[in-house]
Amino acid sequence: MNFFTCFDSQGNVIARCQTPQEIEVLRKMGRPIDEVREMRKEESVVCSLTGSPSDFNMDY
């Protein structure tokens, strides 16, 4: 499973998502997503073990 990290224009993490569709929903909600990076496999495993990426997204 792939996870994505979304950053604002200043490089701050603003969301973690599981699908590109979730990223588009956040953009439509007005989140200032400037860059999206696919997480490395090691990061994705930790993310899936510690909880859902939506736990990180306070607005979603």
One Martini backbone bead per residue (centre of mass of N, CA, C, O) as a GRO file, in nm:
protein
   60
    1MET     BB    1   0.096   0.036   0.022
    2ASN     BB    2   0.041   0.370  -0.045
    3PHE     BB    3   0.182   0.678   0.062
    4PHE     BB    4   0.121   1.031   0.127
    5THR     BB    5   0.282   1.352   0.135
    6CYS     BB    6   0.183   1.678   0.231
    7PHE     BB    7   0.279   2.009   0.128
    8ASP     BB    8   0.362   2.316   0.167
    9SER     BB    9   0.539   2.602   0.062
   10GLN     BB   10   0.729   2.559   0.343
   11GLY     BB   11   0.745   2.228   0.406
   12ASN     BB   12   0.497   2.145   0.554
   13VAL     BB   13   0.310   1.917   0.705
   14ILE     BB   14  -0.054   1.856   0.627
   15ALA     BB   15  -0.058   1.548   0.508
   16ARG     BB   16  -0.188   1.208   0.493
   17CYS     BB   17  -0.222   0.967   0.226
   18GLN     BB   18  -0.348   0.686   0.030
   19THR     BB   19  -0.475   0.864  -0.206
   20PRO     BB   20  -0.526   1.076  -0.467
   21GLN     BB   21  -0.822   1.136  -0.391
   22GLU     BB   22  -0.764   1.259  -0.111
   23ILE     BB   23  -0.599   1.495  -0.217
   24GLU     BB   24  -0.830   1.625  -0.384
   25VAL     BB   25  -1.018   1.677  -0.149
   26LEU     BB   26  -0.829   1.871   0.001
   27ARG     BB   27  -0.811   2.078  -0.223
   28LYS     BB   28  -1.122   2.138  -0.232
   29MET     BB   29  -1.105   2.236   0.080
   30GLY     BB   30  -0.826   2.435   0.069
   31ARG     BB   31  -0.566   2.306   0.085
   32PRO     BB   32  -0.212   2.402   0.063
   33ILE     BB   33  -0.101   2.212  -0.177
   34ASP     BB   34   0.231   2.192  -0.323
   35GLU     BB   35   0.330   1.893  -0.233
   36VAL     BB   36   0.387   1.546  -0.339
   37ARG     BB   37   0.492   1.247  -0.161
   38GLU     BB   38   0.609   0.944  -0.168
   39MET     BB   39   0.648   0.706   0.043
   40ARG     BB   40   0.842   0.504   0.176
   41LYS     BB   41   0.818   0.187   0.263
   42GLU     BB   42   0.900   0.228   0.562
   43GLU     BB   43   0.693   0.454   0.619
   44SER     BB   44   0.435   0.298   0.542
   45VAL     BB   45   0.455   0.080   0.756
   46VAL     BB   46   0.440   0.266   1.001
   47CYS     BB   47   0.172   0.398   0.928
   48SER     BB   48   0.003   0.127   0.924
   49LEU     BB   49   0.073   0.051   1.233
   50THR     BB   50  -0.018   0.344   1.380
   51GLY     BB   51  -0.231   0.423   1.152
   52SER     BB   52  -0.419   0.634   0.993
   53PRO     BB   53  -0.381   0.901   0.790
   54SER     BB   54  -0.653   1.037   0.885
   55ASP     BB   55  -0.551   1.098   1.174
   56PHE     BB   56  -0.377   1.348   1.068
   57ASN     BB   57  -0.635   1.466   0.935
   58MET     BB   58  -0.827   1.709   1.076
   59ASP     BB   59  -1.035   1.777   0.814
   60TYR     BB   60  -1.108   1.448   0.725
   0.00000   0.00000   0.00000
